[in-house]
Amino acid sequence: MAKAAPKTNTTVNPSEAELLEQGKGRPTPSRREREAANRRPLVGNSPADKKAARARLNTEREKARVGMANGEERYLPAKDRGEQRRFVRDWIDARWNIGEVMMPVLVLFLIVGFAASQTVLASYALLLVWAFVALFVLDCVVLWLSLRKKLTNKFGSMQRGTFLYILTRTWQLRFLRLPKPQVGRRQYPTV
């Protein structure tokens, strides 16, 4: 059996002139120079600059708040965007919902329950609360079934999360809804 020949280094050592051409052409900066270049003031901008930036940010926020309240598409959060969501919002805002009066009624029942904690009135108040919650859920289910048919007829399919969107929109008091209602009562959108 024959021994394999040893491998020889076939690379050529570059000359000094070639090494200088390949280099970066300047000396490596010292650590002190790099740290000095990276230093920034701890305080930041001047007070006038901060005040101007704050005023600019406040005007942008106000513009976005007004745009969202008016239902402008670019200012809406992702859950409120799209034609289907606009249709659902307009449909809910056009009708009377049991959920609109649910919060004030629940607060009233809570006060009655605490005031008459040991009487029969408290048990009747609790029974009325559960009846009111059942009416609210029934109203939401009926609204969802009717809107589901309208949405599939108009848009072909229904967006995910529509039932929860209906539930949260009908639960809110009309004047607290965001985006604000764009239609009046009984001004239903066209199907």
N, C-alpha and C positions, 0 to 999 in steps of 0.2 A: 504494500500500500504506500502510495506516495504522499509526502507531506505537502500541505498547501503553502503556496508562496506567501510571505508576509506582505501585508498591505502597506503601500507607501503613500505618503501625503503628497497629493498632486496639486494642492492649492499653492498659488504663488503669493508671497508676501508683498502687499502693496507698498509702494515707495512713500516717502514722507510727503511729497508733493500731492499725490493722490489722496492721502489722508486729510490734508488741509483743504482740498477741494470738497471733500465729502462732509466736512464739519459744518457747524452752524455759522461760522464766520464771526463769532463774538465770544467773549469769555462767559463762563457760567456765572450768573449773579450770585453774590454771597447771600447767606441767610438773612443778614441784617437788611440788605437792600430789598429782598422779597417781602419781608415783614413790614418794612416801611411802605412799600407799594400797596399792601393790603390793608393798611390802617384806615379806619373810618372814624369819624367823630362819634362818640357815644350819645351825644345829645340829639343829633339829627339836624333837621332843618331849622331855620329861624322861626320865631313865633309867627311872623307874618305869612310865611309859606305854609305853616301848619294850619293857620286860620283859613287861608284860601283853599287848601285841600279839603278841610272839613266842610266849608261852605259848598264846594263843588260836589262832595259826596252827599251832602244833605239835599241838594237840588236833584241829583240823580235818584236818590231814594224816594223823594216826593213824587217825581215823575213816574217812577215804577209803581208806587202805591196808587196813584190816581189811575194809571193805565190798567192795573189789575182790577181796581174797583169798577172801571168802565168796561171790563171784559176784553181788552185788547189782547190779541192772541200771543204776542211776543212777551208780554209781562206776566202771563198766567203760569202757575206751576204746572208740572207735567200732568198731574191728575185731572186738571181742568181743560186741557188743550184738546182741540179737535171738533169736528162738526157734530159728532154724536153727543159729546158732552154738552155742547151749546144747545142742542135740541132737547136733551134731558133737562138741563137747567131751565130753559124757557118753558118747558111743559110743567115742571114742578112749580115754577114761579107764577104760572097762569092760574093754577087751581088753589083752592083752600085745602090745607092739609091738617090732619089732627095733630101732627107733630109740632106744628107752629105754636100751639097753645099748651103743649105738654109740659115744658119747663115751668111756666108760671103755675099751672095746676098742681104739679108735683111739689112745688115749694109751698103752696097753700095747704095741701094735704099733710106735708111734713109739719107745718106749724100747728095744724089741728091735732095731729097725732101726738105732738109734744105737750100741747096745752091740756089735752084730755087723755093722758096716758093710762089711766086706770078705769076709764069709762067705756061704755058700749060704743060711744062716738069714735073712739080710736080704732076699734075693730072694723067699724063701717068705713072709716077713712082708708084703712089698709085694703079693704076689699075693693073700694073704688079706685085706688091706685092700680091694683092688678087689672081691674076691668079696663082702665084707661090705657094701660100698657098693651093689653091684648087688642084693643081697638086700633092703637097705633101700628102694631105689627100687621094686623089685618089690612089696614089702609095701605101700608107699604107693599104688601104682597099683591094686592089688587092693582096698585099703581105699576108695580114691576111687570106683572103679566100683561097689562095693556100696553105699556111702553115697549116691552119685548116684541110684541107683534108689530107695533109701529116702526121700531128700529129695523127689524128684519125686512119689512116691506120697503122702507126708504133707503137703507144703506146696504142691505144684503146680508150682513152679519152684525153681531152685537159685540161691542168692545168688552174685554175682560174687566171685572170689577164694577159693572154697572149697578148691580143690586146694592152694594155698599155705598156707591156714590149717591144713589137714590135715598138710601137710609140716612146718610149724613146730611144731605141737602134738605130733606123734609123735617129733620129734627131741629134745625136751626130756626130761630126767629127770623122773620122776613127781613127786618131792618138790619140784622147782624150778618147776613149772608155775604160771602165774598166769592166770586165777583158779585156785585150788586145786581138785583133783578133788572133785566133789560126790557121786560114786558110787563104790562099791567095785568090785573086780574081778568080772567076769561079771554085773554089774547093769546090763544094757543098757536104754536107754530104750524105751518102747513105740512101735511104728511106726504 
